[in-house]
Amino acid sequence: MKTLYLTGGTIGVGKTAVSQQLKKALRNSVFLDGDWCWDAAPLQVTEETKAMVRRNICYLLNIFLHCTAYENIVFLLGDARATDYRRNNRRTGHKQMQDSQNLSAG
């Protein structure tokens, strides 16, 4: 019987460390990190890229769930809130910089 372990949490709480330890503790296990699907430069979070990442994650998980070599799949959920936070802060920071330039010019 297959078991899928999902780990998640905020940035810096030790999700990767816990997932790696779980992989080592479980027999015939594999560790997959959802953040790998977002490892891009520059990070572009659009409806298109979100859909692409969801498809890639579903495809990857499906492959491992159907593979007879692994009994346990440890999947680290990407922190979408962190992605949205980074995206929103870039926009806010850019707007604040424009506003301060407009004030000093006026």
Secondary structure, DSSP 8 states (H G I E B T S, - for coil): --EEEEE--STTSSHHHHHHHHHHHSSSEEEEEGGGGG--SS----HHHHHHHHHHHHHHHHHHHH-TT-SEEEEE---HHHHHHHHHHHHHHHHHHHHHHHHHH-
